[in-house]
Structures are given as structure tokens and as C-alpha cells.
Amino acid sequence: MKAILFDLDDTLLNRDHAVDNLFYIILEKYYGAIQGMLKKDMLEKFKEYDKRDYGIADKTNVLSSFFDAFPSTFQLPRHDMQDFWDQQFPYCFSIDQHMLKVLQTIKKQVQVGIITNGSTQRQKAKITHTGLASYFDVILISEEVGLTKPDKRIFELALHQLQVQPNEALFVGDDLAKDIAGCQQARMKGIWYNPHRLTNPTDIKPDAVIHSFDQLIKGRALFN
């Protein structure tokens, strides 16, 4: 094995926590002191709207739906919503320090890369803010390269840049269709990152399943 490539959101970075953090910014800025069941209901709705539009670059509908459901005195103007998301959301992410130690260990043995779908501006901001950039030999963002997972060409482009063959690389990601099926079409092995131990609802068959990144450095994912 000469290279391990990773998805970004919900693999290297915990996007669910970042969505929570963005909600709390909105709550403080536009609603003030709200507690109890209303706060819980608002958070659940915000997550619902975010999940509905996940993968869509323009987040205006997420925020407008939320403000329509919970009107505020100082509502964010619709024409400012996308800028607000772009400026705030990337900085809601944090990196797990244990994850960094695992990456350091992996990087001593093989090349490492990121392949992520999404907006160039937002994904680069996340990577820079969390300090991930220095750990990776190649970083491909779908908007920047004009290819989107599960298109096998984005995986092939990463392999070309790393100068490794498909059978010499693994891809680790949380999305069975975009990450696992996509990399397998490029003749790479796909490792399904499944920390919540979800049941696989698809016909896609990962080459291995891991519940923590420790399993990568212990070698379980490489040889199963």
C-alpha cells in the first residue's frame, strides 16, 4: 500500500458538530436567550433543513426555511444568507487531536490525500482553519477540479498526482455511494468509515468497514 485517501466531511471532520455550532451562532445573534424545548425544537429543525439541502452549494434555502419557521426580530436578510454561511460555517469545524496523531502515523508510511465534494471556498477554509493542509500530499475539491464523487475520474486524478496505481491505494469515506462505489469504479479499495455502526442499506460492498481510525494504523482495514 502506497497511499490512503480520505473524504473530508463526516470522515476527517465531524460535520454534525459544526452544524450544531452554526446553530448556536445563529441563536445568539438573532434570537437571544432561548432555552428548553423550543431551543431543542429549533436545533432539530435546523438540522433537518441542513440535511435536506446537503450537497447543494447554495445554503440560502436552509437559512430562509429556518427563519420562516422561527421568525426573529432581527432576521438575517435573504440576500445576505449565502455570505453568512460561507463566512461562518467553515470556522465551526474543529479537528480531533487523536485524529491528527493517527494521520501523522499514517503519513510516515504512505502518501495521504483528501478528495471532497463541495465549494472550493468553504472546503479550503475548513481545511486551513483545522490545520489539516500540512498533513496531505494532495487535496482535490470537486468544484476546483470540475469533477464530483462518485465520478471515478476524480479518484483517478488523485492517483495520477500521487503517482500510484489503483491497487496501491485505499479510499476512506462515510458515504457508500459517493465514496465507496466511486473509488471502487476507479479500481481502488474502499473502506467504509462507519463510527455509528449503521446497517448498510445498499448493495454496495465495501472492502472493509472501520469504526475508528485506529483500525487503519493497526492494519485491520488493510488486510481484511
Backbone hydrogen bonds, N-H to C=O, Kabsch-Sander energy under -0.5 kcal/mol:
donor,donor_aa,acceptor,acceptor_aa,energy
2,K,168,E,-3.0
3,A,168,E,-1.6
4,I,111,Q,-2.4
5,L,170,L,-2.9
6,F,113,G,-2.5
7,D,172,V,-2.3
10,D,13,L,-2.4
11,T,8,L,-1.6
12,L,7,D,-0.8
12,L,8,L,-0.7
13,L,8,L,-2.6
14,N,94,S,-0.5
15,R,13,L,-1.1
18,A,14,N,-1.3
19,V,15,R,-2.4
20,D,16,D,-1.9
21,N,17,H,-2.3
22,L,18,A,-2.3
23,F,19,V,-2.2
24,Y,20,D,-2.0
25,I,21,N,-1.6
26,I,22,L,-2.3
27,L,23,F,-2.8
28,E,24,Y,-2.3
29,K,25,I,-2.4
30,Y,26,I,-2.7
31,Y,27,L,-1.9
32,G,27,L,-1.9
34,I,32,G,-1.1
38,L,35,Q,-0.7
39,K,35,Q,-0.8
40,K,36,G,-1.8
41,D,37,M,-3.0
42,M,38,L,-2.6
43,L,39,K,-2.2
44,E,40,K,-2.3
45,K,41,D,-2.2
46,F,42,M,-2.5
47,K,43,L,-2.4
48,E,44,E,-2.0
49,Y,45,K,-2.7
50,D,46,F,-2.3
51,K,47,K,-2.7
52,R,48,E,-2.1
53,D,49,Y,-1.5
54,Y,51,K,-1.2
56,I,53,D,-2.2
57,A,55,G,-0.5
59,K,57,A,-0.6
63,L,59,K,-1.9
64,S,60,T,-2.9
65,S,61,N,-2.1
66,F,62,V,-1.7
67,F,63,L,-2.6
68,D,64,S,-2.1
69,A,65,S,-2.0
70,F,66,F,-2.2
74,F,30,Y,-0.6
75,Q,72,S,-0.8
80,D,77,P,-1.8
81,M,78,R,-1.3
84,F,80,D,-2.3
85,W,81,M,-2.3
86,D,82,Q,-2.7
87,Q,83,D,-2.3
88,Q,84,F,-2.1
89,F,85,W,-2.4
91,Y,88,Q,-1.0
92,C,89,F,-2.3
93,F,90,P,-0.8
100,L,96,D,-1.6
101,K,97,Q,-1.7
102,V,98,H,-2.2
103,L,99,M,-2.5
104,Q,100,L,-2.4
105,T,101,K,-2.0
106,I,102,V,-2.5
107,K,103,L,-2.9
108,K,104,Q,-1.0
109,Q,106,I,-1.8
110,V,106,I,-2.4
111,Q,2,K,-2.6
113,G,4,I,-1.6
114,I,138,V,-2.1
115,I,6,F,-2.5
116,T,140,L,-2.6
123,Q,119,S,-2.8
124,K,120,T,-2.5
125,A,121,Q,-1.9
126,K,122,R,-2.3
127,I,123,Q,-2.3
128,T,124,K,-2.7
129,H,125,A,-2.8
130,T,126,K,-2.2
131,G,128,T,-1.0
132,L,127,I,-1.8
133,A,127,I,-0.9
135,Y,132,L,-2.2
136,F,133,A,-1.3
137,D,112,V,-2.8
138,V,112,V,-1.0
140,L,114,I,-2.9
142,S,116,T,-2.6
143,E,118,G,-1.4
145,V,141,I,-2.1
146,G,142,S,-1.8
147,L,142,S,-1.1
151,D,148,T,-2.5
154,I,151,D,-1.5
155,F,151,D,-0.7
156,E,152,K,-2.3
157,L,153,R,-2.2
158,A,154,I,-1.5
159,L,155,F,-2.2
160,H,156,E,-2.4
161,Q,157,L,-2.3
162,L,158,A,-2.0
163,Q,159,L,-1.1
164,V,159,L,-2.0
168,E,165,Q,-2.1
169,A,166,P,-1.5
170,L,3,A,-1.8
171,F,189,K,-2.2
172,V,5,L,-2.8
173,G,191,I,-2.0
176,L,174,D,-0.7
179,D,175,D,-2.0
180,I,175,D,-1.6
181,A,176,L,-2.7
182,G,177,A,-0.6
183,C,179,D,-2.1
184,Q,180,I,-2.2
185,Q,181,A,-1.7
186,A,182,G,-0.8
187,R,184,Q,-1.7
188,M,183,C,-2.4
189,K,169,A,-1.4
191,I,171,F,-3.5
191,I,189,K,-0.5
192,W,190,G,-0.6
192,W,208,A,-2.5
193,Y,173,G,-2.7
193,Y,191,I,-0.6
194,N,192,W,-0.8
194,N,210,I,-3.1
197,R,194,N,-1.7
207,D,190,G,-2.3
208,A,190,G,-1.1
210,I,192,W,-2.5
215,Q,212,S,-1.1
216,L,213,F,-1.1
217,I,213,F,-1.1
218,K,214,D,-1.7
219,G,216,L,-0.8
220,R,215,Q,-1.0
221,A,215,Q,-1.1
223,F,219,G,-1.2
223,F,220,R,-0.5
224,N,220,R,-1.3
